[in-house]
Amino acid sequence: MKIKLIYGSDTSNTEYVVDQYFIPGLEEIGDLEYKNVNDLTEEDWGESDLFVLGIPTWYDGELQSDWEDYFPSFKELDFSGKSVAVFGLGDQIGYDEWFCDGVGILAEVVLENGGHVFGYTKKDESYDFDTTPKSLVDEDTFYGLCLDEDNQDEMSADRISNWIDNVKKEIDSLNEEVEAFLNAPENNTTGSSIYTVGGLTNDKEGSFMEFQKKMSCSYSGLPSTESYGWVDEEQSDYDNFSDGKDKNKSDGEDSNEY
């Protein structure tokens, strides 16, 4: 599977953890490409379905400078069919009210624009703040991984390692669940095997298709809603997929829902 890691860094703290921990860890999961957010092109978002975003938060909830410059474009992206995990750096002692705000800001855009966010983490007793920054889904759960290189740098290695392990498990679980659904007799009448990348895209008999499983939240214990469906660029490419039943015909909106 192809994973794209995108990050920004001003003081080199984020760049340090990316180089030391995230790159080696994510390379064990799949084919990793990484780049700074200020080097992004529009094509970068179409080359993968699985993304890891890294963003430090400055002062009272300000985005890192490169992410701030890119944010207007980021808000216009269509994340349909894409899975995104987010990590961030912040200062929970000096700026607790805004601790890792950037994590929540990016995650909420992904969700609003049709994407799937995963890699949620618990706010456990190792964190030392009592406020409710934007990085929190609720009082006990972060949208992603939150690191504090200013006050708890000794904890970063273990936090990142545990997070990457959990991210891999989520990817594997999603892949297995989606492949089981897609290869079920009622959904795969030709009998050929379907393969997934990040649980969201597949290649069947040489024809590229995009499959979506939308969830409001993937973190254990949080409410979730799920829907399955094909996203079609050209319906003619998929006519031979179905067994001819009405449920597999185009609904006029370039999608097939099961």
C-alpha positions in Angstrom: 0.0 0.0 0.0 1.1 3.6 -0.7 1.3 6.0 2.2 1.9 9.7 1.8 3.3 11.6 4.8 2.9 15.4 4.7 4.3 17.7 7.4 5.4 21.2 8.2 8.1 22.4 10.6 9.5 25.8 11.6 11.8 25.1 14.5 12.7 21.5 13.3 11.0 19.7 16.2 8.4 18.2 13.9 11.1 17.5 11.3 13.1 15.7 14.0 10.3 13.4 15.0 9.4 12.7 11.4 13.0 11.7 10.6 13.7 9.8 13.8 10.4 8.0 14.3 7.6 8.4 11.7 9.6 7.6 8.6 11.1 4.4 9.9 7.8 3.3 11.5 5.6 4.0 8.5 8.0 2.4 6.1 7.3 -0.8 7.9 3.6 -0.5 7.0 3.9 0.3 3.3 5.4 2.2 0.4 6.1 5.6 2.0 6.5 8.9 0.3 7.1 12.0 2.4 7.3 15.7 1.7 7.0 19.1 3.3 3.6 20.8 2.9 5.2 23.8 1.0 6.3 21.4 -1.7 2.9 20.0 -2.4 1.2 20.0 -5.8 -2.4 19.3 -6.6 -1.3 15.9 -8.0 0.0 14.8 -4.6 -3.6 14.3 -3.3 -4.5 12.0 -6.2 -1.5 9.7 -5.9 -2.6 7.9 -2.7 -5.7 7.1 -0.7 -3.8 6.9 2.6 -2.3 10.0 4.2 -0.5 10.9 7.5 -0.4 14.6 8.2 2.0 16.3 10.7 1.4 19.8 12.1 2.8 21.8 15.0 0.6 24.4 16.7 2.0 27.8 17.6 1.1 30.1 20.4 -2.7 30.5 20.8 -3.8 28.0 18.2 -1.9 29.3 15.2 -1.0 26.8 12.4 2.6 26.3 11.5 3.6 28.8 8.8 3.7 26.5 5.8 0.3 24.9 6.8 -1.1 28.3 7.4 -0.2 29.4 3.8 -1.5 26.2 2.4 -4.7 26.1 4.5 -7.0 27.9 2.0 -6.2 25.3 -0.6 -6.5 22.5 1.9 -10.0 23.5 2.8 -11.0 23.1 -0.9 -9.8 19.5 -1.3 -12.2 16.6 -1.8 -11.2 13.8 0.6 -13.8 11.4 -0.6 -12.4 7.9 -0.7 -9.3 8.9 1.4 -8.2 7.9 4.8 -6.2 10.4 6.9 -4.4 10.1 10.2 -3.1 13.3 11.9 -0.3 13.9 14.4 0.8 17.2 15.9 3.2 19.0 18.3 2.2 21.5 21.0 3.0 22.9 24.4 0.5 21.7 27.0 2.1 23.8 29.8 2.6 27.2 28.2 -0.4 27.0 25.8 -2.6 24.3 27.2 -5.8 25.9 25.9 -4.6 25.5 22.4 -2.6 22.3 22.8 -2.2 20.7 19.3 -5.1 22.7 17.9 -3.8 22.0 14.4 -4.6 18.3 14.8 -8.3 19.0 15.2 -8.3 21.8 12.6 -7.0 19.5 9.9 -9.1 16.5 11.0 -12.3 18.5 10.9 -11.6 19.7 7.4 -11.0 16.1 6.2 -14.3 15.0 7.8 -16.3 17.9 6.4 -14.9 17.2 2.9 -15.9 13.5 2.9 -12.8 11.8 4.2 -12.2 9.1 6.8 -10.1 10.1 9.8 -8.4 7.3 11.8 -5.6 7.1 14.4 -7.6 8.6 17.3 -5.9 8.4 20.7 -6.9 8.6 24.3 -6.0 11.6 26.5 -4.5 9.5 29.3 -2.9 10.5 32.6 0.5 11.2 31.0 -0.9 14.5 29.6 -0.9 17.4 32.0 -3.6 19.9 31.1 -7.3 20.4 32.0 -8.5 22.6 29.1 -10.4 21.6 25.9 -8.3 22.5 22.9 -9.5 21.8 19.3 -7.4 18.7 19.2 -10.0 16.9 21.4 -13.0 15.1 19.9 -14.3 14.9 23.5 -12.7 15.3 26.9 -10.9 12.0 26.7 -10.1 11.6 23.0 -7.7 13.3 20.6 -8.4 13.4 16.8 -4.9 12.0 16.3 -1.6 11.8 18.1 -0.5 14.7 20.2 3.1 15.2 21.2 4.8 17.7 23.5 8.5 18.1 22.6 8.8 21.1 24.9 7.9 19.3 28.1 7.6 15.6 27.5 10.1 14.8 24.7 11.2 11.7 26.6 7.7 10.2 25.9 7.6 10.9 22.2 9.3 7.7 21.0 6.9 5.4 22.9 3.9 7.5 22.0 4.8 7.4 18.3 5.6 3.7 18.3 2.3 2.8 19.9 0.4 5.0 17.6 2.0 3.6 14.5 1.2 0.0 15.7 -2.4 1.0 16.3 -2.6 2.7 12.9 -1.4 -0.4 11.2 -4.0 -2.5 13.0 -6.7 -0.1 11.9 -5.5 -0.3 8.3 -5.3 -4.1 8.3 -8.8 -4.3 9.9 -10.3 -2.0 7.4 -8.7 -3.8 4.5 -10.0 -7.2 5.7 -13.5 -5.9 6.3 -13.8 -4.1 3.0 -12.3 -7.1 1.1 -14.7 -9.5 2.7 -17.6 -7.2 1.7 -16.4 -6.7 -1.9 -15.6 -10.4 -2.5 -18.9 -11.6 -1.1 -20.8 -13.5 -3.8 -23.7 -11.0 -3.9 -21.2 -8.1 -4.6 -18.7 -10.0 -6.8 -20.5 -11.9 -9.4 -17.5 -12.4 -11.7 -15.7 -14.3 -8.9 -12.4 -12.5 -9.3 -10.4 -11.3 -6.4 -10.5 -7.7 -5.3 -7.6 -6.0 -3.6 -7.7 -2.9 -1.5 -5.3 -0.1 -0.7 -5.9 1.5 2.7 -9.3 -0.2 2.5 -10.6 2.3 0.0 -9.5 1.5 -3.6 -9.3 -1.6 -5.6 -8.3 -3.0 -9.0 -10.6 -5.6 -10.5 -9.9 -7.2 -13.8 -7.7 -4.3 -14.8 -10.4 -1.7 -14.2 -9.8 0.9 -11.5 -12.6 1.4 -9.1 -12.9 3.5 -6.0 -14.7 2.1 -3.0 -15.8 4.2 0.0 -16.6 3.2 3.5 -17.5 6.4 5.3 -17.4 6.5 9.1 -18.1 9.4 11.4 -15.4 8.1 13.8 -13.3 5.0 13.9 -12.0 5.2 17.5 -13.3 2.4 19.7 -16.0 3.5 22.0 -17.2 6.5 19.9 -20.4 6.4 17.9 -20.0 5.7 14.3 -22.1 5.5 11.1 -21.1 3.4 8.1 -22.1 3.4 4.4 -20.7 1.4 1.5 -20.7 2.4 -2.1 -18.9 2.6 -5.4 -17.7 6.0 -6.6 -17.8 5.9 -10.4 -16.0 8.2 -12.8 -17.6 6.7 -15.8 -20.5 4.3 -15.3 -19.7 2.4 -18.5 -16.4 1.2 -16.9 -18.4 -0.7 -14.3 -21.4 -2.1 -16.2 -19.8 -5.6 -16.3 -19.3 -5.6 -12.6 -22.9 -6.3 -11.7 -25.2 -9.2 -12.3 -27.6 -6.9 -14.0 -29.9 -6.3 -11.1 -31.4 -2.8 -10.7 -29.3 -2.1 -7.6 -26.2 -2.1 -9.7 -27.5 0.3 -12.3 -26.5 4.0 -12.4 -28.7 6.2 -10.3 -27.9 9.2 -12.4 -25.6 10.6 -9.9 -22.5 8.5 -10.8 -22.7 6.2 -7.8 -23.9 2.7 -6.9 -25.0 2.2 -3.3 -25.4 -1.3 -1.8 
